[in-house]
């Protein structure tokens, strides 16, 4: 979980961390499913992507 005092990682850094982990982790190399650390790093990457992209304008709800 991201601490409120730490800045969010950049998208590039988060992706690099995830890819590097997948390359060097023995557990990730042994099977098709990623380990818990890889899942966490992927979540960090996804969150960085969400915060980096501009939010879509919200459409008003019509009734």
DRENNUDO-348304 format. One record per atom (N, C-alpha, C): residue number from 1; residue in one letter; chain; atom name; y, z, x. Coordinates in steps of 0.02 Angstrom, whole numbers, m for minus. Example, Ala and Ser with C-alpha at 12.3 -4.5 7.8 and 13.67 -1.06 7.14 Angstrom:
2
> num|residuo|cadena|atomo|y|z|x
> 1|A|A|N|m284|390|660 .
> 1|A|A|CA|m225|390|615 .
> 1|A|A|C|m165|390|660 .
> 2|S|A|N|m112|354|642 .
> 2|S|A|CA|m53|357|684 .
> 2|S|A|C|2|394|645 .
***
This chain:
63
> num|residuo|cadena|atomo|y|z|x
> 1|X|A|N|m58|0|42 .
> 1|X|A|CA|0|0|0 .
> 1|X|A|C|62|0|44 .
> 2|X|A|N|111|m39|25 .
> 2|X|A|CA|172|m46|64 .
> 2|X|A|C|216|16|55 .
> 3|X|A|N|239|45|109 .
> 3|X|A|CA|284|102|107 .
> 3|X|A|C|353|78|85 .
> 4|X|A|N|390|117|46 .
> 4|X|A|CA|456|95|25 .
> 4|X|A|C|505|91|83 .
> 5|X|A|N|489|121|140 .
> 5|X|A|CA|534|121|197 .
> 5|X|A|C|521|63|245 .
> 6|X|A|N|467|26|235 .
> 6|X|A|CA|451|m30|278 .
> 6|X|A|C|468|m95|242 .
> 7|X|A|N|498|m143|279 .
> 7|X|A|CA|511|m208|247 .
> 7|X|A|C|447|m245|233 .
> 8|X|A|N|447|m286|182 .
> 8|X|A|CA|388|m326|166 .
> 8|X|A|C|376|m377|221 .
> 9|X|A|N|314|m391|238 .
> 9|X|A|CA|301|m440|291 .
> 9|X|A|C|319|m510|267 .
> 10|X|A|N|336|m553|314 .
> 10|X|A|CA|352|m622|295 .
> 10|X|A|C|287|m657|275 .
> 11|X|A|N|294|m711|240 .
> 11|X|A|CA|235|m748|217 .
> 11|X|A|C|196|m774|278 .
> 12|X|A|N|231|m800|327 .
> 12|X|A|CA|198|m826|386 .
> 12|X|A|C|160|m772|424 .
> 13|X|A|N|191|m714|431 .
> 13|X|A|CA|158|m659|467 .
> 13|X|A|C|97|m634|428 .
> 14|X|A|N|104|m628|362 .
> 14|X|A|CA|47|m605|321 .
> 14|X|A|C|m11|m654|326 .
> 15|X|A|N|4|m719|325 .
> 15|X|A|CA|m49|m769|329 .
> 15|X|A|C|m82|m768|398 .
> 16|X|A|N|m41|m760|449 .
> 16|X|A|CA|m68|m757|517 .
> 16|X|A|C|m113|m696|526 .
> 17|X|A|N|m93|m639|499 .
> 17|X|A|CA|m134|m578|503 .
> 17|X|A|C|m201|m589|468 .
> 18|X|A|N|m200|m619|409 .
> 18|X|A|CA|m261|m631|372 .
> 18|X|A|C|m307|m679|409 .
> 19|X|A|N|m279|m735|433 .
> 19|X|A|CA|m320|m784|469 .
> 19|X|A|C|m350|m755|533 .
> 20|X|A|N|m310|m717|569 .
> 20|X|A|CA|m334|m687|631 .
> 20|X|A|C|m391|m638|617 .
> 21|X|A|N|m383|m598|565 .
> 21|X|A|CA|m436|m551|547 .
> 21|X|A|C|m500|m587|531 .
> 22|X|A|N|m495|m640|490 .
> 22|X|A|CA|m555|m677|471 .
> 22|X|A|C|m590|m709|531 .
> 23|X|A|N|m551|m728|582 .
> 23|X|A|CA|m581|m758|642 .
> 23|X|A|C|m619|m707|684 .
> 24|X|A|N|m593|m646|689 .
> 24|X|A|CA|m621|m598|736 .
> 24|X|A|C|m662|m541|706 .
> 25|X|A|N|m664|m536|641 .
> 25|X|A|CA|m702|m483|608 .
> 25|X|A|C|m777|m501|606 .
> 26|X|A|N|m819|m458|631 .
> 26|X|A|CA|m891|m471|631 .
> 26|X|A|C|m919|m474|561 .
> 27|X|A|N|m896|m429|518 .
> 27|X|A|CA|m922|m428|450 .
> 27|X|A|C|m903|m491|412 .
> 28|X|A|N|m842|m515|421 .
> 28|X|A|CA|m820|m576|387 .
> 28|X|A|C|m858|m637|414 .
> 29|X|A|N|m876|m636|478 .
> 29|X|A|CA|m911|m692|508 .
> 29|X|A|C|m984|m695|485 .
> 30|X|A|N|m1013|m638|466 .
> 30|X|A|CA|m1084|m637|448 .
> 30|X|A|C|m1098|m665|379 .
> 31|X|A|N|m1053|m657|333 .
> 31|X|A|CA|m1067|m678|265 .
> 31|X|A|C|m1010|m716|234 .
> 32|X|A|N|m1024|m744|175 .
> 32|X|A|CA|m973|m785|142 .
> 32|X|A|C|m918|m743|109 .
> 33|X|A|N|m932|m680|94 .
> 33|X|A|CA|m881|m639|61 .
> 33|X|A|C|m843|m598|113 .
> 34|X|A|N|m777|m592|104 .
> 34|X|A|CA|m736|m556|152 .
> 34|X|A|C|m745|m480|147 .
> 35|X|A|N|m730|m445|201 .
> 35|X|A|CA|m735|m372|202 .
> 35|X|A|C|m675|m342|166 .
> 36|X|A|N|m674|m277|158 .
> 36|X|A|CA|m620|m243|122 .
> 36|X|A|C|m552|m253|156 .
> 37|X|A|N|m552|m252|222 .
> 37|X|A|CA|m489|m262|259 .
> 37|X|A|C|m462|m332|247 .
> 38|X|A|N|m505|m382|246 .
> 38|X|A|CA|m484|m451|233 .
> 38|X|A|C|m456|m457|162 .
> 39|X|A|N|m488|m424|115 .
> 39|X|A|CA|m463|m425|46 .
> 39|X|A|C|m394|m394|42 .
> 40|X|A|N|m384|m339|78 .
> 40|X|A|CA|m318|m307|79 .
> 40|X|A|C|m265|m354|110 .
> 41|X|A|N|m282|m385|166 .
> 41|X|A|CA|m235|m430|199 .
> 41|X|A|C|m220|m490|154 .
> 42|X|A|N|m268|m514|118 .
> 42|X|A|CA|m256|m569|71 .
> 42|X|A|C|m209|m547|15 .
> 43|X|A|N|m217|m486|m8 .
> 43|X|A|CA|m173|m459|m60 .
> 43|X|A|C|m101|m454|m34 .
> 44|X|A|N|m94|m431|29 .
> 44|X|A|CA|m27|m427|61 .
> 44|X|A|C|4|m497|64 .
> 45|X|A|N|m36|m547|83 .
> 45|X|A|CA|m12|m616|86 .
> 45|X|A|C|10|m640|16 .
> 46|X|A|N|m31|m628|m34 .
> 46|X|A|CA|m14|m649|m102 .
> 46|X|A|C|50|m616|m126 .
> 47|X|A|N|58|m552|m111 .
> 47|X|A|CA|119|m517|m132 .
> 47|X|A|C|180|m545|m96 .
> 48|X|A|N|173|m562|m32 .
> 48|X|A|CA|228|m592|5 .
> 48|X|A|C|247|m660|m24 .
> 49|X|A|N|197|m698|m45 .
> 49|X|A|CA|210|m762|m77 .
> 49|X|A|C|248|m753|m142 .
> 50|X|A|N|228|m704|m181 .
> 50|X|A|CA|261|m691|m245 .
> 50|X|A|C|334|m672|m236 .
> 51|X|A|N|348|m630|m186 .
> 51|X|A|CA|417|m609|m176 .
> 51|X|A|C|459|m664|m143 .
> 52|X|A|N|427|m710|m108 .
> 52|X|A|CA|464|m763|m73 .
> 52|X|A|C|485|m819|m120 .
> 53|X|A|N|444|m833|m170 .
> 53|X|A|CA|461|m889|m214 .
> 53|X|A|C|513|m866|m265 .
> 54|X|A|N|557|m912|m283 .
> 54|X|A|CA|608|m894|m333 .
> 54|X|A|C|575|m883|m401 .
> 55|X|A|N|601|m836|m437 .
> 55|X|A|CA|572|m822|m503 .
> 55|X|A|C|593|m877|m551 .
> 56|X|A|N|548|m894|m595 .
> 56|X|A|CA|562|m946|m644 .
> 56|X|A|C|610|m918|m697 .
> 57|X|A|N|656|m959|m720 .
> 57|X|A|CA|702|m935|m772 .
> 57|X|A|C|662|m918|m834 .
> 58|X|A|N|679|m863|m864 .
> 58|X|A|CA|643|m842|m924 .
> 58|X|A|C|671|m877|m984 .
> 59|X|A|N|625|m899|m1026 .
> 59|X|A|CA|646|m932|m1087 .
> 59|X|A|C|654|m879|m1141 .
> 60|X|A|N|705|m887|m1182 .
> 60|X|A|CA|714|m838|m1236 .
> 60|X|A|C|657|m845|m1287 .
> 61|X|A|N|638|m789|m1315 .
> 61|X|A|CA|586|m788|m1366 .
> 61|X|A|C|616|m807|m1432 .
> 62|X|A|N|587|m859|m1463 .
> 62|X|A|CA|612|m880|m1529 .
> 62|X|A|C|561|m858|m1581 .
> 63|X|A|N|586|m838|m1637 .
> 63|X|A|CA|542|m814|m1690 .
> 63|X|A|C|549|m857|m1752 .
***
